Amino acid sequence: MSIYMSFVAYCKLEILKNFSCYKNQYQLKSLILIKANQASMEILKKLQNEAKSAA
């Protein structure tokens, strides 16, 4: 199963690379990772603020 999922992820990165201005999949992968980290930090801050207001 993990080999299949790795292949699917690789194919999706190659498709995204063809439609983007980035030269290789590593630039694209790092951009996706940065955006995911930013989104998770926003969610974490929102949850912390909700926890503070509930206490």
mmCIF file of the N, C-alpha and C atoms, coordinates in Angstrom:
data_MODEL
# 
_entry.id   MODEL 
# 
loop_
_atom_site.group_PDB 
_atom_site.id 
_atom_site.type_symbol 
_atom_site.label_atom_id 
_atom_site.label_alt_id 
_atom_site.label_comp_id 
_atom_site.label_asym_id 
_atom_site.label_entity_id 
_atom_site.label_seq_id 
_atom_site.pdbx_PDB_ins_code 
_atom_site.Cartn_x 
_atom_site.Cartn_y 
_atom_site.Cartn_z 
_atom_site.occupancy 
_atom_site.B_iso_or_equiv 
_atom_site.pdbx_formal_charge 
_atom_site.auth_seq_id 
_atom_site.auth_comp_id 
_atom_site.auth_asym_id 
_atom_site.auth_atom_id 
_atom_site.pdbx_PDB_model_num 
ATOM 1   N N  . MET A 1 1  ? 0.815   -1.192 0.000   1.00 0.00 ? 1  MET A N  1 
ATOM 2   C CA . MET A 1 1  ? 0.000   0.000  0.000   1.00 0.00 ? 1  MET A CA 1 
ATOM 3   C C  . MET A 1 1  ? 0.859   1.257  0.000   1.00 0.00 ? 1  MET A C  1 
ATOM 4   N N  . SER A 1 2  ? 1.948   1.257  0.764   1.00 0.00 ? 2  SER A N  1 
ATOM 5   C CA . SER A 1 2  ? 2.767   2.462  0.855   1.00 0.00 ? 2  SER A CA 1 
ATOM 6   C C  . SER A 1 2  ? 3.491   2.747  -0.462  1.00 0.00 ? 2  SER A C  1 
ATOM 7   N N  . ILE A 1 3  ? 3.831   1.706  -1.200  1.00 0.00 ? 3  ILE A N  1 
ATOM 8   C CA . ILE A 1 3  ? 4.481   1.917  -2.500  1.00 0.00 ? 3  ILE A CA 1 
ATOM 9   C C  . ILE A 1 3  ? 3.489   2.570  -3.454  1.00 0.00 ? 3  ILE A C  1 
ATOM 10  N N  . TYR A 1 4  ? 2.264   2.124  -3.412  1.00 0.00 ? 4  TYR A N  1 
ATOM 11  C CA . TYR A 1 4  ? 1.225   2.707  -4.260  1.00 0.00 ? 4  TYR A CA 1 
ATOM 12  C C  . TYR A 1 4  ? 1.009   4.179  -3.917  1.00 0.00 ? 4  TYR A C  1 
ATOM 13  N N  . MET A 1 5  ? 0.922   4.501  -2.635  1.00 0.00 ? 5  MET A N  1 
ATOM 14  C CA . MET A 1 5  ? 0.706   5.883  -2.215  1.00 0.00 ? 5  MET A CA 1 
ATOM 15  C C  . MET A 1 5  ? 1.899   6.764  -2.586  1.00 0.00 ? 5  MET A C  1 
ATOM 16  N N  . SER A 1 6  ? 3.096   6.233  -2.510  1.00 0.00 ? 6  SER A N  1 
ATOM 17  C CA . SER A 1 6  ? 4.282   6.983  -2.925  1.00 0.00 ? 6  SER A CA 1 
ATOM 18  C C  . SER A 1 6  ? 4.227   7.283  -4.412  1.00 0.00 ? 6  SER A C  1 
ATOM 19  N N  . PHE A 1 7  ? 3.800   6.320  -5.188  1.00 0.00 ? 7  PHE A N  1 
ATOM 20  C CA . PHE A 1 7  ? 3.683   6.511  -6.628  1.00 0.00 ? 7  PHE A CA 1 
ATOM 21  C C  . PHE A 1 7  ? 2.613   7.550  -6.965  1.00 0.00 ? 7  PHE A C  1 
ATOM 22  N N  . VAL A 1 8  ? 1.506   7.506  -6.250  1.00 0.00 ? 8  VAL A N  1 
ATOM 23  C CA . VAL A 1 8  ? 0.436   8.482  -6.467  1.00 0.00 ? 8  VAL A CA 1 
ATOM 24  C C  . VAL A 1 8  ? 0.929   9.890  -6.120  1.00 0.00 ? 8  VAL A C  1 
ATOM 25  N N  . ALA A 1 9  ? 1.636   10.026 -5.008  1.00 0.00 ? 9  ALA A N  1 
ATOM 26  C CA . ALA A 1 9  ? 2.163   11.336 -4.616  1.00 0.00 ? 9  ALA A CA 1 
ATOM 27  C C  . ALA A 1 9  ? 3.163   11.848 -5.641  1.00 0.00 ? 9  ALA A C  1 
ATOM 28  N N  . TYR A 1 10 ? 4.005   10.979 -6.141  1.00 0.00 ? 10 TYR A N  1 
ATOM 29  C CA . TYR A 1 10 ? 4.978   11.372 -7.159  1.00 0.00 ? 10 TYR A CA 1 
ATOM 30  C C  . TYR A 1 10 ? 4.268   11.844 -8.427  1.00 0.00 ? 10 TYR A C  1 
ATOM 31  N N  . CYS A 1 11 ? 3.252   11.119 -8.844  1.00 0.00 ? 11 CYS A N  1 
ATOM 32  C CA . CYS A 1 11 ? 2.506   11.509 -10.052 1.00 0.00 ? 11 CYS A CA 1 
ATOM 33  C C  . CYS A 1 11 ? 1.806   12.850 -9.869  1.00 0.00 ? 11 CYS A C  1 
ATOM 34  N N  . LYS A 1 12 ? 1.232   13.070 -8.690  1.00 0.00 ? 12 LYS A N  1 
ATOM 35  C CA . LYS A 1 12 ? 0.564   14.346 -8.442  1.00 0.00 ? 12 LYS A CA 1 
ATOM 36  C C  . LYS A 1 12 ? 1.568   15.498 -8.465  1.00 0.00 ? 12 LYS A C  1 
ATOM 37  N N  . LEU A 1 13 ? 2.753   15.286 -7.905  1.00 0.00 ? 13 LEU A N  1 
ATOM 38  C CA . LEU A 1 13 ? 3.778   16.329 -7.945  1.00 0.00 ? 13 LEU A CA 1 
ATOM 39  C C  . LEU A 1 13 ? 4.217   16.618 -9.376  1.00 0.00 ? 13 LEU A C  1 
ATOM 40  N N  . GLU A 1 14 ? 4.346   15.591 -10.182 1.00 0.00 ? 14 GLU A N  1 
ATOM 41  C CA . GLU A 1 14 ? 4.739   15.801 -11.575 1.00 0.00 ? 14 GLU A CA 1 
ATOM 42  C C  . GLU A 1 14 ? 3.660   16.567 -12.344 1.00 0.00 ? 14 GLU A C  1 
ATOM 43  N N  . ILE A 1 15 ? 2.409   16.261 -12.079 1.00 0.00 ? 15 ILE A N  1 
ATOM 44  C CA . ILE A 1 15 ? 1.316   16.979 -12.743 1.00 0.00 ? 15 ILE A CA 1 
ATOM 45  C C  . ILE A 1 15 ? 1.316   18.440 -12.302 1.00 0.00 ? 15 ILE A C  1 
ATOM 46  N N  . LEU A 1 16 ? 1.468   18.677 -10.999 1.00 0.00 ? 16 LEU A N  1 
ATOM 47  C CA . LEU A 1 16 ? 1.512   20.053 -10.507 1.00 0.00 ? 16 LEU A CA 1 
ATOM 48  C C  . LEU A 1 16 ? 2.709   20.809 -11.070 1.00 0.00 ? 16 LEU A C  1 
ATOM 49  N N  . LYS A 1 17 ? 3.817   20.110 -11.219 1.00 0.00 ? 17 LYS A N  1 
ATOM 50  C CA . LYS A 1 17 ? 5.020   20.755 -11.746 1.00 0.00 ? 17 LYS A CA 1 
ATOM 51  C C  . LYS A 1 17 ? 4.777   21.237 -13.169 1.00 0.00 ? 17 LYS A C  1 
ATOM 52  N N  . ASN A 1 18 ? 4.036   20.488 -13.958 1.00 0.00 ? 18 ASN A N  1 
ATOM 53  C CA . ASN A 1 18 ? 3.767   20.873 -15.335 1.00 0.00 ? 18 ASN A CA 1 
ATOM 54  C C  . ASN A 1 18 ? 2.890   22.116 -15.428 1.00 0.00 ? 18 ASN A C  1 
ATOM 55  N N  . PHE A 1 19 ? 2.032   22.342 -14.429 1.00 0.00 ? 19 PHE A N  1 
ATOM 56  C CA . PHE A 1 19 ? 1.133   23.482 -14.447 1.00 0.00 ? 19 PHE A CA 1 
ATOM 57  C C  . PHE A 1 19 ? 1.645   24.672 -13.643 1.00 0.00 ? 19 PHE A C  1 
ATOM 58  N N  . SER A 1 20 ? 2.853   24.584 -13.094 1.00 0.00 ? 20 SER A N  1 
ATOM 59  C CA . SER A 1 20 ? 3.359   25.672 -12.266 1.00 0.00 ? 20 SER A CA 1 
ATOM 60  C C  . SER A 1 20 ? 4.627   26.258 -12.878 1.00 0.00 ? 20 SER A C  1 
ATOM 61  N N  . CYS A 1 21 ? 5.102   27.326 -12.266 1.00 0.00 ? 21 CYS A N  1 
ATOM 62  C CA . CYS A 1 21 ? 6.296   28.003 -12.773 1.00 0.00 ? 21 CYS A CA 1 
ATOM 63  C C  . CYS A 1 21 ? 7.575   27.471 -12.135 1.00 0.00 ? 21 CYS A C  1 
ATOM 64  N N  . TYR A 1 22 ? 7.479   26.447 -11.308 1.00 0.00 ? 22 TYR A N  1 
ATOM 65  C CA . TYR A 1 22 ? 8.658   25.912 -10.631 1.00 0.00 ? 22 TYR A CA 1 
ATOM 66  C C  . TYR A 1 22 ? 9.392   24.931 -11.531 1.00 0.00 ? 22 TYR A C  1 
ATOM 67  N N  . LYS A 1 23 ? 10.704  24.921 -11.398 1.00 0.00 ? 23 LYS A N  1 
ATOM 68  C CA . LYS A 1 23 ? 11.529  24.124 -12.293 1.00 0.00 ? 23 LYS A CA 1 
ATOM 69  C C  . LYS A 1 23 ? 11.587  22.647 -11.915 1.00 0.00 ? 23 LYS A C  1 
ATOM 70  N N  . ASN A 1 24 ? 11.460  22.347 -10.634 1.00 0.00 ? 24 ASN A N  1 
ATOM 71  C CA . ASN A 1 24 ? 11.531  20.940 -10.248 1.00 0.00 ? 24 ASN A CA 1 
ATOM 72  C C  . ASN A 1 24 ? 10.556  20.632 -9.113  1.00 0.00 ? 24 ASN A C  1 
ATOM 73  N N  . GLN A 1 25 ? 10.425  19.371 -8.828  1.00 0.00 ? 25 GLN A N  1 
ATOM 74  C CA . GLN A 1 25 ? 9.452   18.928 -7.834  1.00 0.00 ? 25 GLN A CA 1 
ATOM 75  C C  . GLN A 1 25 ? 9.879   19.282 -6.426  1.00 0.00 ? 25 GLN A C  1 
ATOM 76  N N  . TYR A 1 26 ? 11.160  19.502 -6.177  1.00 0.00 ? 26 TYR A N  1 
ATOM 77  C CA . TYR A 1 26 ? 11.619  19.816 -4.834  1.00 0.00 ? 26 TYR A CA 1 
ATOM 78  C C  . TYR A 1 26 ? 11.209  21.230 -4.436  1.00 0.00 ? 26 TYR A C  1 
ATOM 79  N N  . GLN A 1 27 ? 11.249  22.167 -5.377  1.00 0.00 ? 27 GLN A N  1 
ATOM 80  C CA . GLN A 1 27 ? 10.764  23.513 -5.101  1.00 0.00 ? 27 GLN A CA 1 
ATOM 81  C C  . GLN A 1 27 ? 9.267   23.479 -4.805  1.00 0.00 ? 27 GLN A C  1 
ATOM 82  N N  . LEU A 1 28 ? 8.545   22.731 -5.576  1.00 0.00 ? 28 LEU A N  1 
ATOM 83  C CA . LEU A 1 28 ? 7.105   22.620 -5.394  1.00 0.00 ? 28 LEU A CA 1 
ATOM 84  C C  . LEU A 1 28 ? 6.777   21.946 -4.062  1.00 0.00 ? 28 LEU A C  1 
ATOM 85  N N  . LYS A 1 29 ? 7.513   20.895 -3.742  1.00 0.00 ? 29 LYS A N  1 
ATOM 86  C CA . LYS A 1 29 ? 7.280   20.170 -2.495  1.00 0.00 ? 29 LYS A CA 1 
ATOM 87  C C  . LYS A 1 29 ? 7.571   21.056 -1.283  1.00 0.00 ? 29 LYS A C  1 
ATOM 88  N N  . SER A 1 30 ? 8.613   21.866 -1.355  1.00 0.00 ? 30 SER A N  1 
ATOM 89  C CA . SER A 1 30 ? 8.922   22.749 -0.235  1.00 0.00 ? 30 SER A CA 1 
ATOM 90  C C  . SER A 1 30 ? 7.859   23.831 -0.091  1.00 0.00 ? 30 SER A C  1 
ATOM 91  N N  . LEU A 1 31 ? 7.329   24.328 -1.200  1.00 0.00 ? 31 LEU A N  1 
ATOM 92  C CA . LEU A 1 31 ? 6.258   25.316 -1.131  1.00 0.00 ? 31 LEU A CA 1 
ATOM 93  C C  . LEU A 1 31 ? 5.000   24.720 -0.498  1.00 0.00 ? 31 LEU A C  1 
ATOM 94  N N  . ILE A 1 32 ? 4.662   23.506 -0.876  1.00 0.00 ? 32 ILE A N  1 
ATOM 95  C CA . ILE A 1 32 ? 3.492   22.833 -0.294  1.00 0.00 ? 32 ILE A CA 1 
ATOM 96  C C  . ILE A 1 32 ? 3.695   22.636 1.206   1.00 0.00 ? 32 ILE A C  1 
ATOM 97  N N  . LEU A 1 33 ? 4.904   22.250 1.615   1.00 0.00 ? 33 LEU A N  1 
ATOM 98  C CA . LEU A 1 33 ? 5.198   22.039 3.034   1.00 0.00 ? 33 LEU A CA 1 
ATOM 99  C C  . LEU A 1 33 ? 5.096   23.347 3.816   1.00 0.00 ? 33 LEU A C  1 
ATOM 100 N N  . ILE A 1 34 ? 5.610   24.423 3.262   1.00 0.00 ? 34 ILE A N  1 
ATOM 101 C CA . ILE A 1 34 ? 5.540   25.724 3.933   1.00 0.00 ? 34 ILE A CA 1 
ATOM 102 C C  . ILE A 1 34 ? 4.088   26.155 4.101   1.00 0.00 ? 34 ILE A C  1 
ATOM 103 N N  . LYS A 1 35 ? 3.296   26.034 3.052   1.00 0.00 ? 35 LYS A N  1 
ATOM 104 C CA . LYS A 1 35 ? 1.881   26.432 3.124   1.00 0.00 ? 35 LYS A CA 1 
ATOM 105 C C  . LYS A 1 35 ? 1.117   25.569 4.137   1.00 0.00 ? 35 LYS A C  1 
ATOM 106 N N  . ALA A 1 36 ? 1.422   24.282 4.185   1.00 0.00 ? 36 ALA A N  1 
ATOM 107 C CA . ALA A 1 36 ? 0.753   23.389 5.142   1.00 0.00 ? 36 ALA A CA 1 
ATOM 108 C C  . ALA A 1 36 ? 1.129   23.759 6.575   1.00 0.00 ? 36 ALA A C  1 
ATOM 109 N N  . ASN A 1 37 ? 2.394   24.093 6.805   1.00 0.00 ? 37 ASN A N  1 
ATOM 110 C CA . ASN A 1 37 ? 2.824   24.500 8.144   1.00 0.00 ? 37 ASN A CA 1 
ATOM 111 C C  . ASN A 1 37 ? 2.167   25.803 8.562   1.00 0.00 ? 37 ASN A C  1 
ATOM 112 N N  . GLN A 1 38 ? 2.056   26.755 7.644   1.00 0.00 ? 38 GLN A N  1 
ATOM 113 C CA . GLN A 1 38 ? 1.401   28.019 7.955   1.00 0.00 ? 38 GLN A CA 1 
ATOM 114 C C  . GLN A 1 38 ? -0.067  27.807 8.304   1.00 0.00 ? 38 GLN A C  1 
ATOM 115 N N  . ALA A 1 39 ? -0.736  26.968 7.551   1.00 0.00 ? 39 ALA A N  1 
ATOM 116 C CA . ALA A 1 39 ? -2.148  26.692 7.818   1.00 0.00 ? 39 ALA A CA 1 
ATOM 117 C C  . ALA A 1 39 ? -2.327  26.006 9.169   1.00 0.00 ? 39 ALA A C  1 
ATOM 118 N N  . SER A 1 40 ? -1.453  25.075 9.499   1.00 0.00 ? 40 SER A N  1 
ATOM 119 C CA . SER A 1 40 ? -1.575  24.376 10.778  1.00 0.00 ? 40 SER A CA 1 
ATOM 120 C C  . SER A 1 40 ? -1.275  25.312 11.945  1.00 0.00 ? 40 SER A C  1 
ATOM 121 N N  . MET A 1 41 ? -0.358  26.255 11.764  1.00 0.00 ? 41 MET A N  1 
ATOM 122 C CA . MET A 1 41 ? -0.080  27.223 12.828  1.00 0.00 ? 41 MET A CA 1 
ATOM 123 C C  . MET A 1 41 ? -1.268  28.150 13.055  1.00 0.00 ? 41 MET A C  1 
ATOM 124 N N  . GLU A 1 42 ? -1.953  28.543 11.998  1.00 0.00 ? 42 GLU A N  1 
ATOM 125 C CA . GLU A 1 42 ? -3.143  29.382 12.147  1.00 0.00 ? 42 GLU A CA 1 
ATOM 126 C C  . GLU A 1 42 ? -4.230  28.637 12.908  1.00 0.00 ? 42 GLU A C  1 
ATOM 127 N N  . ILE A 1 43 ? -4.424  27.376 12.602  1.00 0.00 ? 43 ILE A N  1 
ATOM 128 C CA . ILE A 1 43 ? -5.427  26.571 13.298  1.00 0.00 ? 43 ILE A CA 1 
ATOM 129 C C  . ILE A 1 43 ? -5.046  26.409 14.768  1.00 0.00 ? 43 ILE A C  1 
ATOM 130 N N  . LEU A 1 44 ? -3.764  26.174 15.037  1.00 0.00 ? 44 LEU A N  1 
ATOM 131 C CA . LEU A 1 44 ? -3.301  26.022 16.412  1.00 0.00 ? 44 LEU A CA 1 
ATOM 132 C C  . LEU A 1 44 ? -3.518  27.308 17.208  1.00 0.00 ? 44 LEU A C  1 
ATOM 133 N N  . LYS A 1 45 ? -3.218  28.451 16.617  1.00 0.00 ? 45 LYS A N  1 
ATOM 134 C CA . LYS A 1 45 ? -3.433  29.728 17.308  1.00 0.00 ? 45 LYS A CA 1 
ATOM 135 C C  . LYS A 1 45 ? -4.917  29.958 17.591  1.00 0.00 ? 45 LYS A C  1 
ATOM 136 N N  . LYS A 1 46 ? -5.761  29.599 16.632  1.00 0.00 ? 46 LYS A N  1 
ATOM 137 C CA . LYS A 1 46 ? -7.202  29.754 16.826  1.00 0.00 ? 46 LYS A CA 1 
ATOM 138 C C  . LYS A 1 46 ? -7.688  28.872 17.980  1.00 0.00 ? 46 LYS A C  1 
ATOM 139 N N  . LEU A 1 47 ? -7.201  27.635 18.027  1.00 0.00 ? 47 LEU A N  1 
ATOM 140 C CA . LEU A 1 47 ? -7.600  26.728 19.108  1.00 0.00 ? 47 LEU A CA 1 
ATOM 141 C C  . LEU A 1 47 ? -7.094  27.212 20.461  1.00 0.00 ? 47 LEU A C  1 
ATOM 142 N N  . GLN A 1 48 ? -5.883  27.766 20.496  1.00 0.00 ? 48 GLN A N  1 
ATOM 143 C CA . GLN A 1 48 ? -5.357  28.288 21.746  1.00 0.00 ? 48 GLN A CA 1 
ATOM 144 C C  . GLN A 1 48 ? -6.176  29.469 22.230  1.00 0.00 ? 48 GLN A C  1 
ATOM 145 N N  . ASN A 1 49 ? -6.576  30.349 21.309  1.00 0.00 ? 49 ASN A N  1 
ATOM 146 C CA . ASN A 1 49 ? -7.410  31.496 21.695  1.00 0.00 ? 49 ASN A CA 1 
ATOM 147 C C  . ASN A 1 49 ? -8.774  31.044 22.198  1.00 0.00 ? 49 ASN A C  1 
ATOM 148 N N  . GLU A 1 50 ? -9.346  30.026 21.579  1.00 0.00 ? 50 GLU A N  1 
ATOM 149 C CA . GLU A 1 50 ? -10.624 29.499 22.042  1.00 0.00 ? 50 GLU A CA 1 
ATOM 150 C C  . GLU A 1 50 ? -10.505 28.872 23.414  1.00 0.00 ? 50 GLU A C  1 
ATOM 151 N N  . ALA A 1 51 ? -9.385  28.193 23.652  1.00 0.00 ? 51 ALA A N  1 
ATOM 152 C CA . ALA A 1 51 ? -9.170  27.554 24.950  1.00 0.00 ? 51 ALA A CA 1 
ATOM 153 C C  . ALA A 1 51 ? -8.998  28.618 26.046  1.00 0.00 ? 51 ALA A C  1 
ATOM 154 N N  . LYS A 1 52 ? -8.319  29.715 25.722  1.00 0.00 ? 52 LYS A N  1 
ATOM 155 C CA . LYS A 1 52 ? -8.139  30.786 26.704  1.00 0.00 ? 52 LYS A CA 1 
ATOM 156 C C  . LYS A 1 52 ? -9.451  31.476 27.025  1.00 0.00 ? 52 LYS A C  1 
ATOM 157 N N  . SER A 1 53 ? -10.271 31.674 26.000  1.00 0.00 ? 53 SER A N  1 
ATOM 158 C CA . SER A 1 53 ? -11.545 32.356 26.244  1.00 0.00 ? 53 SER A CA 1 
ATOM 159 C C  . SER A 1 53 ? -12.532 31.451 26.978  1.00 0.00 ? 53 SER A C  1 
ATOM 160 N N  . ALA A 1 54 ? -12.408 30.149 26.830  1.00 0.00 ? 54 ALA A N  1 
ATOM 161 C CA . ALA A 1 54 ? -13.304 29.220 27.516  1.00 0.00 ? 54 ALA A CA 1 
ATOM 162 C C  . ALA A 1 54 ? -12.922 29.047 28.983  1.00 0.00 ? 54 ALA A C  1 
ATOM 163 N N  . ALA A 1 55 ? -11.675 29.311 29.309  1.00 0.00 ? 55 ALA A N  1 
ATOM 164 C CA . ALA A 1 55 ? -11.217 29.086 30.690  1.00 0.00 ? 55 ALA A CA 1 
ATOM 165 C C  . ALA A 1 55 ? -11.570 30.218 31.611  1.00 0.00 ? 55 ALA A C  1 
# 
